[in-house]
Amino acid sequence: MALLFFNLGIALICILLRMNSFIKKYGIKILLIFMLVCFFRLVISVEFSFVKVIGSEKIYPWFLGKLHSKFVFLEYEFPISTLEFLIFISIVVSIFLTIYQVLKYLKFKKDVSACVLNISDEEKLIYSKVAKKLNISKVPTLIKSSCISIPCTTGFLFPIVVLPQNTFSEMELSYIFEHELVHYTKYDIWIKLISVCIRNIFWMMPLVHIFASDIVQILEIRCDVTVCDGLSERESLEYFDTILAVTKNVSKTVNSSYYVSAITSKKAEKKKLIQRFKLQDYNPKQEKRAMLFTFLILILVLILSYGFTIQPWYEPLFEDVVESDQDEMVFVSTENKKIVLGNDGNYELYINGEFWGSVEESEIELYNTQNISINP
């Protein structure tokens, strides 16, 4: 149920993010809160006493039966279930993706450190003024490197702002530094790291990759809005002209999960860049009116998502209700029923420790989906 609601939430966010009219009316922050709610629903997977159970008679039982059946590949039956095989593959791929990201991060740090250039006094002065304007007490280290062609912020415990060797005007430097320092003050690199961790764990779900990509776009729009808040229309245009100028200077870029940047050169991202330009007249003060109401709706939806669950529903097996010698009905549950493989190779049914009869091998799979104890 957690995965189901998580995917439904991602799909809705994907739709809303592409509606500029929605963002202008309700604000970009509400989408970030929506993503936080989706993440909460994914991680906090509990079943409360008030939950309403919705029984599935065909699809869910059939699906669980396939998952709990023996895994078969090229007519060879493995001693594990299909579910256990899928979990194993998922863990292996997740570990591989994590190791790949870590190695990529270490290589990026090494490349940046190996190509460090001198920073001019003018660049240091502008950087200091912008940091003072944003009231940043612990200012990230500023370096210049020839191995990148776009400004970026990287580093988790020891953040740094990396400036490419391109020539920028004083105005452009001011906007570039403010953009990167806003990313730093909003902890955007940590948010992006969490999204990448979710993508590495649930890599098999197509929507989770959209989730990670959309988070980047939401963070960029929020950063644009923060920088442009209080600027005049002319200054806002200068800010977006700076972004466009940096885009034209892009010769190479490292697409990774360990830095946040104002620009990307990928052709697939051009629509997202255009969307940021179209939202330059967005007034963040408008979102305050609808923020509380929308937030309360999200909390209500989150609570309702815990209100019901889908579970498989079966007709009781013939052995589930047995008439005893005293003509009394014995109701059997998963707690007092057990199936044991006898010495003759036949399965035997025991209820409350007493032998009740043999079980056909064709029925074993169904018992397995009902969480009945089956001992060799």
C-alpha positions in Angstrom: 0.0 0.0 0.0 2.9 2.3 0.7 4.4 1.7 -2.7 0.9 2.1 -4.3 0.3 5.5 -2.7 3.9 6.6 -3.3 3.5 6.0 -7.0 0.1 7.7 -7.2 1.6 10.7 -5.4 4.5 10.9 -7.9 2.1 10.6 -10.8 0.1 13.5 -9.5 3.1 15.7 -8.8 4.4 15.0 -12.3 1.1 16.4 -13.7 0.9 19.4 -11.4 4.6 20.4 -11.9 3.9 20.8 -15.6 0.9 23.1 -15.0 2.3 26.6 -14.7 -1.1 27.9 -13.8 -1.2 25.7 -10.7 2.3 26.8 -9.6 1.4 30.5 -10.0 -1.8 30.0 -7.9 -0.6 27.6 -5.2 3.1 28.1 -5.2 6.1 25.8 -5.8 6.6 25.0 -2.1 3.4 23.0 -1.9 4.8 20.6 -4.5 7.9 20.2 -2.3 5.7 19.5 0.7 3.7 17.1 -1.4 6.9 15.2 -2.2 7.7 15.1 1.5 4.3 13.6 2.2 4.9 10.9 -0.4 8.3 10.2 1.1 6.7 10.0 4.6 4.0 7.6 3.3 6.7 5.4 1.7 8.9 5.2 4.8 6.2 5.0 7.6 4.3 1.9 6.5 2.1 0.9 9.4 -1.4 -0.6 9.7 -3.7 1.0 12.3 -6.6 -0.6 14.1 -9.2 1.5 12.3 -8.1 0.4 8.8 -10.8 -0.9 6.5 -9.8 -4.1 4.7 -10.8 -4.4 1.0 -10.7 -8.0 -0.2 -9.4 -8.9 -3.6 -10.7 -12.3 -4.8 -8.8 -12.8 -8.1 -6.0 -10.3 -9.0 -4.2 -10.1 -5.6 -4.4 -13.8 -4.7 -3.2 -14.7 -8.2 -0.4 -12.2 -7.9 0.7 -13.4 -4.5 0.5 -17.0 -5.7 3.0 -16.2 -8.5 5.3 -14.4 -6.1 5.4 -17.2 -3.6 5.8 -20.0 -6.2 9.2 -21.5 -6.9 11.3 -19.4 -9.3 11.8 -21.2 -12.6 14.3 -20.2 -15.3 14.8 -22.2 -18.5 12.8 -25.1 -17.0 15.1 -25.3 -14.0 13.4 -24.8 -10.6 15.4 -22.9 -8.0 15.0 -23.6 -4.3 13.7 -20.1 -3.7 10.5 -18.3 -4.5 10.0 -15.7 -7.2 9.6 -13.0 -4.5 12.9 -14.0 -2.9 14.7 -13.9 -6.2 13.3 -10.4 -7.0 14.3 -9.1 -3.6 17.8 -10.5 -4.1 18.2 -8.9 -7.6 16.8 -5.6 -6.2 19.3 -5.5 -3.4 22.2 -6.4 -5.7 21.3 -3.6 -8.2 20.8 -1.1 -5.4 24.2 -1.8 -4.0 25.8 -1.5 -7.4 24.1 1.9 -8.1 25.2 3.2 -4.7 28.8 2.1 -5.2 28.7 3.7 -8.7 27.4 7.0 -7.3 30.1 7.0 -4.6 32.9 6.3 -7.0 31.5 9.0 -9.4 31.4 11.5 -6.5 35.0 10.7 -5.5 36.2 11.1 -9.1 34.4 14.4 -9.4 36.1 15.7 -6.2 39.5 14.5 -7.5 39.0 16.2 -10.9 37.9 19.5 -9.4 40.8 19.5 -7.0 43.3 18.8 -9.8 42.1 21.7 -11.9 41.9 24.5 -9.3 42.6 28.0 -10.7 43.3 31.3 -8.9 40.3 33.4 -7.8 40.6 37.1 -8.4 40.1 39.6 -5.6 37.0 41.0 -7.4 35.4 37.5 -7.4 36.1 37.1 -3.7 34.7 40.5 -2.9 31.4 39.9 -4.9 31.1 36.5 -3.3 31.5 38.0 0.2 28.9 40.7 -0.5 26.4 38.1 -1.7 27.0 35.9 1.4 26.5 38.9 3.6 23.3 39.9 1.8 21.9 36.4 2.5 23.1 36.5 6.2 25.1 33.3 5.9 27.3 32.8 8.9 29.2 29.7 7.7 30.0 30.6 4.1 31.0 27.7 1.7 34.5 27.7 0.3 34.7 29.3 -3.1 37.0 27.7 -5.7 37.5 28.0 -9.5 38.1 24.9 -11.6 38.7 24.3 -15.3 37.2 20.8 -15.3 33.6 22.2 -15.2 31.9 24.7 -17.4 28.9 25.5 -15.2 28.7 27.0 -11.7 27.7 24.5 -9.1 27.5 23.8 -5.4 28.9 20.5 -4.1 29.9 18.8 -0.9 27.7 17.6 2.0 29.7 18.1 5.2 32.1 20.6 3.7 30.2 22.5 0.9 32.0 24.4 -1.8 30.9 26.7 -4.6 32.7 25.9 -7.8 33.1 28.6 -10.4 34.2 27.7 -14.0 37.0 29.5 -15.7 34.6 31.4 -18.0 34.6 35.2 -17.9 31.6 36.8 -16.2 30.6 40.3 -15.6 30.2 41.7 -12.1 26.4 41.5 -12.4 26.5 37.9 -13.7 28.8 36.9 -10.9 26.5 38.4 -8.3 23.5 36.5 -9.7 25.5 33.2 -10.0 26.7 33.4 -6.5 23.3 34.2 -5.1 21.7 31.3 -7.0 24.3 28.9 -5.7 24.2 30.2 -2.1 20.4 30.0 -2.1 20.8 26.3 -3.0 23.2 26.0 0.0 20.9 27.8 2.5 17.9 25.6 1.4 19.9 22.4 1.9 19.0 21.4 -1.7 21.9 19.1 -2.1 20.7 17.0 0.8 17.2 16.9 -0.6 18.6 15.7 -3.9 20.7 13.1 -2.2 17.6 11.7 -0.5 15.8 11.5 -3.8 18.8 9.7 -5.3 18.8 7.2 -2.4 15.1 6.5 -3.0 15.8 6.0 -6.7 18.7 3.6 -6.0 16.5 1.5 -3.6 13.3 1.5 -5.7 15.1 1.6 -9.1 12.7 -1.0 -10.6 9.7 1.5 -10.5 9.7 3.8 -13.5 7.9 6.6 -11.7 10.7 6.9 -9.1 13.1 8.1 -11.8 10.6 10.8 -12.7 10.4 11.6 -9.0 14.2 12.3 -8.8 14.1 14.4 -11.9 11.1 16.4 -10.8 12.7 17.2 -7.4 15.6 18.9 -9.3 13.2 21.0 -11.3 11.2 22.0 -8.1 14.4 23.0 -6.4 15.5 25.1 -9.3 12.2 26.9 -9.6 12.2 27.5 -5.8 15.7 28.9 -6.1 14.7 31.2 -9.0 11.7 32.4 -7.0 13.9 33.1 -3.9 16.5 35.0 -5.9 14.0 37.1 -7.8 11.9 37.9 -4.7 12.2 41.6 -4.2 13.9 42.2 -7.5 12.4 44.6 -10.1 11.2 43.3 -13.4 14.4 44.6 -15.0 16.6 42.9 -12.5 14.6 39.6 -12.8 15.2 39.7 -16.6 19.0 40.3 -15.9 19.0 37.2 -13.7 17.4 35.0 -16.3 19.7 36.5 -19.0 22.6 35.4 -16.8 21.2 31.8 -16.7 20.9 31.9 -20.5 24.4 33.3 -20.9 25.8 30.4 -18.8 23.8 27.9 -20.9 25.5 29.2 -24.1 28.9 28.7 -22.5 28.3 25.1 -21.6 30.8 22.8 -23.3 30.6 19.9 -21.0 28.7 19.0 -17.9 28.7 16.3 -15.3 25.2 15.0 -14.7 25.4 13.6 -11.2 23.6 13.4 -7.9 26.2 15.1 -5.7 25.9 18.7 -6.8 23.2 21.2 -7.6 23.6 23.6 -10.5 21.7 26.4 -12.1 22.0 25.0 -15.6 22.0 21.8 -17.6 22.9 21.4 -21.2 20.9 18.3 -21.9 18.4 18.8 -24.7 15.8 16.9 -22.8 15.9 19.6 -20.1 15.3 22.5 -22.4 11.5 22.4 -21.7 12.3 22.7 -18.0 14.5 25.7 -18.6 11.8 27.3 -20.6 9.3 26.7 -17.8 11.6 28.5 -15.4 11.7 31.5 -17.8 7.9 31.5 -18.0 7.6 31.5 -14.2 9.7 34.6 -13.8 6.6 36.7 -13.2 5.4 34.4 -10.4 4.8 36.3 -7.2 5.6 34.1 -4.2 3.3 36.2 -1.9 0.3 34.7 -3.7 1.1 31.2 -2.5 0.7 32.2 1.2 -3.1 32.5 0.7 -3.5 29.0 -0.5 -0.6 27.4 1.4 -2.5 26.6 4.6 -5.6 25.3 2.9 -3.7 23.1 0.5 -1.4 21.8 3.3 -4.4 20.8 5.4 -5.8 18.9 2.4 -2.5 17.0 2.0 -2.5 16.0 5.6 -6.1 14.8 5.3 -5.2 12.7 2.3 -2.2 11.3 4.1 -4.4 10.2 7.0 -7.0 8.7 4.7 -4.3 6.7 2.9 -3.9 4.8 6.2 -7.6 4.2 6.4 -7.9 1.2 4.1 -5.8 -1.6 2.7 -6.2 -4.2 0.0 -5.7 -7.8 1.0 -6.2 -11.1 -0.7 -9.6 -12.8 0.0 -10.1 -16.6 -0.4 -12.9 -19.0 -0.1 -12.1 -21.2 2.9 -10.6 -24.6 2.0 -12.5 -27.8 2.8 -10.1 -28.4 5.7 -10.7 -25.0 7.2 -14.0 -26.2 8.9 -13.9 -29.7 10.2 -16.5 -31.6 12.1 -15.2 -33.4 15.2 -16.4 -36.7 16.8 -18.5 -34.6 19.2 -20.4 -33.0 16.3 -18.8 -29.6 17.1 -17.4 -27.2 14.6 -13.7 -26.6 14.8 -12.7 -23.2 13.3 -9.1 -23.3 12.0 -6.8 -20.3 11.7 -3.2 -19.8 10.5 -2.1 -20.0 14.1 -3.3 -23.6 14.9 -2.8 -25.1 11.5 0.4 -26.6 10.1 1.4 -28.7 7.1 4.2 -31.2 7.5 6.0 -33.3 4.8 5.8 -36.9 5.9 8.4 -39.6 5.5 6.4 -41.1 2.6 6.7 -37.8 0.7 3.0 -36.8 1.2 1.9 -33.6 2.9 0.0 -34.0 6.1 -2.4 -31.5 7.8 -2.1 -31.0 11.6 -4.6 -28.9 13.6 -3.8 -28.1 17.2 -1.0 -30.7 17.0 -3.4 -33.5 15.8 -3.3 -35.2 12.4 -6.3 -34.4 10.3 -5.5 -35.8 6.9 -3.4 -35.6 3.8 -3.0 -32.5 1.6 -2.8 -32.6 -2.2 0.4 -31.1 -3.6 -1.6 -28.9 -5.9 -3.0 -27.2 -2.8 0.3 -26.3 -1.3 0.8 -23.1 -3.3 -2.6 -21.8 -2.0 -1.7 -22.7 1.6 1.6 -20.8 1.1 -0.2 -17.6 0.0 -2.3 -17.8 3.2 0.9 -17.8 5.4 0.2 -21.4 6.6 3.2 -22.9 8.2 4.7 -25.6 5.9 7.6 -27.6 7.4 9.7 -30.1 5.6 
